[in-house]
């Protein structure tokens, strides 16, 4: 039996049989394309977020590389070693520097900015490079420290302060001159004795008019100076701290160690002493007159 239809009915049936599936296919295609674009955009966003996070993870390391570099230049007549261990904070506040002020005069600087975060890291960066300027401007390290304090003082940031010690080794004059702004005691191995290089003035950024003075000691071949930040001596075992005397004892026991080895031994000693991981930044610098 044949079904007879009019032309109108024929085209209507044809549209239902052919057109609807085609339309559905086109709609699904558009939906699939939209979902694909959304998935790709989501992937791009995730990728960019991962890149940004990676940059955030790299930023502290980049700052630390400027403030406490892994590699230092070599200097004729001196052997230099350093160690830096990042603490649990996001950005570093510890810094050190070793550079030739003038031929025959080598400066070693180490400092610590109180607080954490980007502001403290920026202050540390400023202090480090301003010290280079002022140590070339003033022969006396105490004058350089005073000028740094005047320039970096900021009454609006009263919660921020810096401890710092600077040593200038003068091979021509045969002297070592140092100034310390409230910094933990540095130590000097000199003529079979370990001498303290104690603070010669208050912390920086407390008062703009703070005064500082320097001390001078004869410089001999074989003399070794050890500078560090408080993260080293504040390593804890219960209520006890590693302390400044532990640094002096190790230097007294192993004064002939290569400066790099000496720094590593100090860090290992603090880690062995502590019953918890070291949470603060630790910077150690050792300089030997060869």
ABEGO torsion letter per residue (X at the ends): XBBBBBAAAAAAAAAAAAAAAAAAAAAAAAAAAAAAAAAAAAAAAAAAAAAAAAAAAAAAAAAAAAABBABBBBBBGBBBBBBBBBBABABBABBBBBBBABBGBBBBBBBBBBEBEAAAAAAAAAAAAAAAAAAAABABAAAAAAAAAAAABBAABAABBBBBBBBBBBAAAGBBBBBBBGBBBBBBBBGGBBBBBBBAEBBBGABAABBBBBBBBBBBBGBBBBBBBAAAAABBBEABBAEAAAAAAAAAABAABBAAAAAAAAAAAAAAABABBBABBBBBBBBBBX
